[in-house]
Amino acid sequence: MPLGDPEGGNFEYTCEGLPETLFACAVPVADMARAVRFYTEVLGMALLSRGDSESYLVRGRCRIVLRRSDRPGIDTGIMFGVDSPYNTRRRLIDEGVRFASDPARGPMGTSVSFYDSEGNVLTAIETGAEFRPRTTS
């Protein structure tokens, strides 16, 4: 019997219960105040709630949870969708942000990677690009 069927019948699943979107992601931080400043002042996110061990931020449909950690400074794998990674890079240069990479074209579009205040790597990637698989020679 499927756990989700209280009547014990045979239910054929199509897309029910499958992930549709990434709801939120967590980023490790050592200094909560410094990280909240970076994400609100540099990345323009709104602070929903702030605590000693977790803070919650949002911008559009992007939700971030900042979590206190003894081990920040990771490659998060987070890719923020932006209109232009070149515009994002210009803005972040003006804010004194350090970069992990220059803008580069990849299969999912042009992206640029940068460090947040805690040394975590974040990526800004263009949202309007078509997927182009890499060709192997």
C-alpha positions as CSV (number, residue, x, y, z in Angstrom):
1,M,0.0,0.0,0.0
2,P,1.4,3.4,-0.9
3,L,1.9,5.5,2.3
4,G,0.1,8.5,0.8
5,D,-3.1,6.5,0.1
6,P,-5.2,6.2,3.3
7,E,-7.7,3.9,1.4
8,G,-5.1,1.4,0.5
9,G,-5.9,1.6,-3.2
10,N,-3.5,1.6,-6.1
11,F,-2.8,5.2,-7.1
12,E,-0.7,5.8,-10.2
13,Y,1.7,8.7,-9.7
14,T,2.3,11.1,-12.5
15,C,4.0,14.3,-11.1
16,E,2.5,14.5,-7.6
17,G,5.0,15.0,-4.9
18,L,8.0,15.6,-7.2
19,P,10.2,18.7,-6.7
20,E,9.0,21.7,-8.9
21,T,11.4,24.4,-7.7
22,L,14.3,25.0,-5.4
23,F,12.5,26.6,-2.4
24,A,15.5,27.8,-0.4
25,C,19.2,27.1,0.2
26,A,21.4,27.4,3.2
27,V,24.8,29.2,3.3
28,P,27.3,28.6,6.1
29,V,28.5,31.8,7.9
30,A,30.9,32.5,10.7
31,D,29.9,36.1,11.5
32,M,26.1,36.5,11.2
33,A,26.1,40.3,11.4
34,R,28.7,40.6,8.6
35,A,26.9,38.0,6.4
36,V,23.5,39.7,6.9
37,R,25.1,43.0,5.9
38,F,26.6,41.5,2.7
39,Y,23.4,39.8,1.6
40,T,21.2,42.8,2.3
41,E,23.4,45.7,1.3
42,V,25.5,44.1,-1.5
43,L,23.0,41.6,-3.0
44,G,19.9,43.6,-2.2
45,M,18.0,40.9,-0.3
46,A,15.4,41.6,2.3
47,L,15.9,40.3,5.8
48,L,12.8,38.3,6.9
49,S,14.2,37.2,10.3
50,R,17.5,37.3,12.1
51,G,18.7,35.0,14.9
52,D,22.0,34.0,16.5
53,S,22.2,30.7,14.5
54,E,20.0,31.4,11.5
55,S,18.8,34.3,9.4
56,Y,16.3,34.3,6.6
57,L,16.5,36.5,3.5
58,V,14.5,36.8,0.3
59,R,14.7,38.7,-3.0
60,G,12.0,37.9,-5.5
61,R,11.6,34.1,-5.4
62,C,15.1,33.5,-4.2
63,R,15.3,32.5,-0.5
64,I,18.5,32.1,1.5
65,V,19.0,30.8,5.0
66,L,22.3,31.9,6.6
67,R,23.4,29.3,9.1
68,R,26.1,29.8,11.7
69,S,29.0,27.4,11.0
70,D,32.5,26.7,12.1
71,R,33.3,25.8,8.5
72,P,32.3,28.6,6.1
73,G,34.2,29.3,2.9
74,I,32.8,26.6,0.6
75,D,31.8,26.4,-3.0
76,T,28.1,26.5,-2.4
77,G,27.0,25.5,-5.8
78,I,24.4,28.3,-5.6
79,M,23.6,30.0,-8.9
80,F,21.7,33.2,-8.7
81,G,19.7,34.0,-11.9
82,V,20.5,37.5,-13.2
83,D,19.7,39.4,-16.3
84,S,23.4,39.9,-17.1
85,P,26.4,38.5,-15.2
86,Y,28.4,41.4,-16.7
87,N,26.1,43.9,-15.0
88,T,26.3,41.9,-11.8
89,R,30.1,41.9,-12.0
90,R,30.2,45.7,-12.5
91,R,28.0,46.2,-9.4
92,L,30.0,43.8,-7.3
93,I,33.3,45.4,-8.3
94,D,31.9,48.8,-7.1
95,E,31.1,47.1,-3.8
96,G,34.7,45.7,-3.5
97,V,33.6,42.1,-3.8
98,R,36.3,39.5,-4.7
99,F,35.8,37.2,-7.7
100,A,36.5,33.5,-8.0
101,S,36.2,33.6,-11.8
102,D,35.8,36.0,-14.7
103,P,32.5,35.8,-16.8
104,A,32.6,32.7,-18.9
105,R,30.1,30.9,-21.2
106,G,29.0,27.4,-20.0
107,P,26.3,25.0,-21.1
108,M,23.6,26.9,-19.0
109,G,24.7,30.4,-20.0
110,T,27.3,33.0,-19.1
111,S,28.2,33.1,-15.5
112,V,30.6,34.8,-13.0
113,S,31.6,33.5,-9.6
114,F,32.3,35.6,-6.5
115,Y,33.0,35.4,-2.8
116,D,30.5,36.5,-0.1
117,S,31.7,38.0,3.1
118,E,32.4,34.6,4.6
119,G,34.5,33.3,1.7
120,N,31.7,31.2,0.2
121,V,31.6,31.0,-3.6
122,L,28.4,32.1,-5.2
123,T,27.6,32.2,-8.9
124,A,25.5,34.7,-10.9
125,I,24.2,33.2,-14.2
126,E,22.1,34.7,-17.0
127,T,18.5,33.5,-16.9
128,G,17.7,34.1,-20.5
129,A,20.2,31.7,-22.0
130,E,19.3,28.5,-23.8
131,F,21.0,25.3,-22.7
132,R,23.9,24.4,-25.0
133,P,25.7,21.1,-24.2
134,R,29.4,21.1,-24.5
135,T,30.7,19.5,-27.6
136,T,33.5,17.0,-27.2
137,S,36.1,16.6,-29.9
